[in-house]
Amino acid sequence: MSKILAIDPGDRHVGTALSDAMRFFANPYETTSANNLIPFLTKIIAQEKLDTIVVGYPKTLKNTDSQQTLKIKVLYDQLVEIFPQVKFVLWDERLTSKSAAKYVNSRDKVDKLRAHSIAAAIILETYLDHLRFLSEA
């Protein structure tokens, strides 16, 4: 099995998380700038031989689309076009940023950046749980 990457895209920063090869663990990886996302993905897809990337999909609590949801749909379409060899999966990310904020010091700039990757790890963890559930069914 290959590792899976998750991304938590924002307007300024994109948090990333990477699974282990057995797909048991979701580990915060890096936070990159939104402007650097394509070069970052190009590098990590080749380096880790990724075939799946999970994209945090920000639906509202009422399960409707927001402005951010629409931006992510555009980003998703671009990524699918740029990286046709990779399977991209839109995955519900509701409340992951709030959950991640509990693990960082909001006064520390580096820690605040790390929160984006922690949110991506939470997204990836729920996706990996889903895969395990499917394999047990």
ZAVEX-597079 format. One record per atom (N, C-alpha, C, O): x, y, z; residue in one letter. Coordinates in steps of 0.2 Angstrom, whole numbers, plus 5000, padded with zeros to 4 digits. Each point is the difference from the previous one (the first is absolute). Layout:
<rs>
XYZA ...
</rs>
This chain:
<rs>
500449945000M 499650065000M 500450065000M 500650005003M 499250054994S 500350075000S 499850045005S 499449995003S 501050064999K 499750055005K 499550044997K 499950014994K 499750035010I 499550044998I 500150075003I 500250015006I 499750044990L 500150075002L 499450035001L 499549994996L 500450055009A 499450045001A 500250085000A 500550015003A 499150034994I 500150075000I 499450045003I 499449984999I 500850075005D 499450045003D 500250074997D 500350045003D 499449974991P 500150074997P 499750065003P 499449995002P 500950064998G 499850075002G 500250054995G 500349984996G 499550085006D 500150054995D 500850025000D 500350024995D 500049975011R 500750025001R 500549945001R 500550004997R 499249955006H 500449955002H 499749934999H 499350004999H 501149954999V 499749934999V 500349955005V 500750004999V 499049975005G 500249955005G 500049944996G 499649984996G 500949985006T 500149934997T 500149955005T 500350015005T 499549934994A 500149945004A 500249944996A 499750004994A 500749965008L 500249944996L 499949945005L 500149995006L 499649954990S 499949945004S 500649964999S 500550024997S 499649935007D 500549955000D 499849954994D 499550014997D 501049955001A 499949964994A 499449955001A 499749984995A 500250005011M 499549955002M 499350035001M 499549975001M 500550104999R 499450045000R 499650005007R 499450005001R 501049995004F 499850005007F 500050065003F 499550025004F 501050024995F 500150075004F 500050064995F 500249994994F 499550065009A 500050064996A 500450055004A 499950025006A 500750004991N 500550055003N 500050074997N 500050004994N 499950055010P 500150074997P 500750004997P 500549975002P 499550064992Y 500650004996Y 500350074999Y 500450025004Y 499350024992E 500350074999E 499450054999E 499549984998E 500650085003T 499650054998T 500350044995T 500650035001T 499149984993T 500350044995T 499650064998T 499450005002T 500850044994S 499650064998S 499649984995S 500149954996S 499350085003A 499549984995A 500350014993A 499949964995A 500550095004N 500450014994N 500549954998N 500150004994N 500149965011N 500549954999N 499749934999N 500449955000N 499050055000L 499649935000L 500249954994L 500249955001L 499850084993I 500249964994I 500749975001I 500149944999I 500450115002P 500749975000P 500149955006P 500349954999P 499350065006F 500149965006F 499749934998F 500349955002F 499150054995L 499749944998L 500449964995L 500149945001L 500250104994T 500449964995T 500649975004T 500149944998T 500250095006K 500549975004K 499849945004K 500349955000K 499250065004I 499849945005I 499749944996I 500149955002I 499650074993I 499749944996I 500549964997I 500049935001I 500550104997A 500649964997A 500449975005A 500249945000A 499950095006Q 500549985005Q 499649945004Q 500449955001Q 499050055000E 499649955004E 499749954995E 499649965003E 500450054991K 499649964995K 499350005002K 499749945000K 500050115001L 499350015002L 499549984995L 500150024994L 499449955007D 499449994995D 499450025003D 499550004996D 500450035010T 499450025003T 500150065004T 500550005004T 499250064995I 500050065004I 499350025002I 499550004996I 500450005011V 499450025002V 499950085001V 500550035003V 499050004995V 500050075000V 499450025005V 499449984999V 500850065006G 499550025005G 499550044996G 500150054997G 499249935005Y 499550034996Y 499550045005Y 499749965004Y 500350104997P 499750045005P 499250014999P 499850064998P 499849895003K 499350025000K 499850035006K 500450005005K 499050044995T 499850035006T 499749955005T 499949944998T 500050085008L 499649955005L 499349984997L 499849955003L 499950094993K 499449984997K 500149964994K 499549994996K 501149995002N 500149964994N 499950044994N 499849974995N 500350105005T 500050044994T 500650024998T 500549995004T 499650044990D 500650034997D 500150075003D 499550045000D 501149985002S 500250065001S 500550034995S 500149974995S 500150095006Q 500550034995Q 500649965000Q 500349994994Q 499949995012Q 500649955000Q 499949944997Q 500549974996Q 498950005004T 499949944997T 500050004992T 500349964997T 499550105001L 500050014992L 500850014998L 500249984995L 500250055009K 500750014999K 500349935000K 500549994995K 499349975009I 500449935001I 499749964994I 500449964997I 499050055000K 499849964994K 500450024994K 500249964996K 500050115004V 500450024994V 500749975001V 500349984995V 500050035011L 500749975001L 500049924999L 500449984996L 499149995006Y 499949924998Y 500049994993Y 500449964998Y 499250084998D 500049994993D 500750014997D 500249974995D 500250085007Q 500650024998Q 500549945001Q 500449984996Q 499650005010L 500449945002L 499949944996L 500549974998L 498950015001V 499849944996V 500350014993V 500349954997V 499750115000E 500350024994E 500749995000E 500349984995E 500150055010I 500750015000I 500349935001I 500549984998I 499249985007F 500349945002F 499549944998F 499749975005F 500250014989P 499549954998P 500249935003P 499649965000P 501050035001Q 500249935003Q 499849995007Q 500149955003Q 499750115000V 499849995008V 499250005000V 499750044997V 500149925008K 499350005002K 499950055005K 500350005005K 499350054994F 499850055005F 499349995003F 499649984996F 500450025010V 499449995004V 499850065004V 500450025004V 499050014995L 499750055004L 499749975006L 499749955000L 500650085006W 499849975007W 499850055005W 500350055000W 499149945003D 499750045005D 500550025005D 500349965003D 499850114998E 500550025005E 499750055005E 500350035004E 499049964997R 499750045005R 500350005007R 500149945002R 500050115001L 500350015006L 500749985001L 500250005006L 500149984989T 500749975001T 500550065002T 500449995004T 499550074994S 500450065002S 499950015007S 500550025004S 498949984998K 499950015008K 500349955004K 500350015005K 499649934993S 500349945003S 500850015001S 500349995005S 500050034989A 500750015000A 500350055004A 500550005003A 499150064998A 500150065004A 500149985007A 500450035004A 499349914998K 500149985007K 500749985002K 500250005006K 500249984989Y 500749975000Y 500550055000Y 500649985000Y 499350084998V 500550054999V 499950065005V 499550025002V 501150024998N 500050065004N 499850064995N 500450014996N 499150025005S 499750054995S 500550065000S 499950044996S 500549975009R 500550065000R 500649984996R 500450054999R 499849895000D 500649984997D 499949994992D 499649964998D 500750094998K 499950004993K 500149934997K 499749984995K 500949995007V 500249934997V 499449955002V 499849964995V 500050045011D 499549965002D 499350014996D 499749954999D 500250115000K 499350024996K 500149974993K 499549974998K 501150034999L 500149974993L 499949925001L 499749974995L 500550015010R 500049925001R 499349985001R 499849944998R 499750105004A 499349985001A 499749984993A 499649965000A 500750074995H 499749984993H 500249934998H 499549964998H 501150025004S 500249934999S 499649955005S 499949944998S 500050085008I 499649965005I 499349994997I 499749955000I 500050114997A 499349994997A 500049954995A 499649964999A 501050044997A 500049954994A 500149935003A 499749964997A 500650035008A 500149945003A 499349975003A 499949944999A 499750115003I 499449985003I 499549984994I 499749955000I 500450084994I 499649984994I 500349944998I 499649954998I 501050045002L 500349934997L 499849955005L 499849944997L 500250075009E 499849945005E 499349984999E 499949945000E 499650114999T 499449984998T 499949964994T 499649954999T 500850074996Y 500049964994Y 500349935000Y 499749954998Y 500850045006L 500349945001L 499549955004L 500049944999L 499750095006D 499549965004D 499449984995D 499849945001D 500050104994H 499549984995H 500349944996H 499649964999H 501050054999L 500349944996L 500049945004L 499849944997L 500450065009R 500049945004R 499349975001R 499949945000R 499650115001F 499349985001F 499849964993F 499649955001F 500550084994L 499849974993L 500449934999L 499749954998L 500950045005S 500349944999S 499849945005S 500049944999S 499750085006E 499749965005E 499349984998E 499749955003E 499950094993A 499349994998A 500049944996A 499449984998A 
</rs>
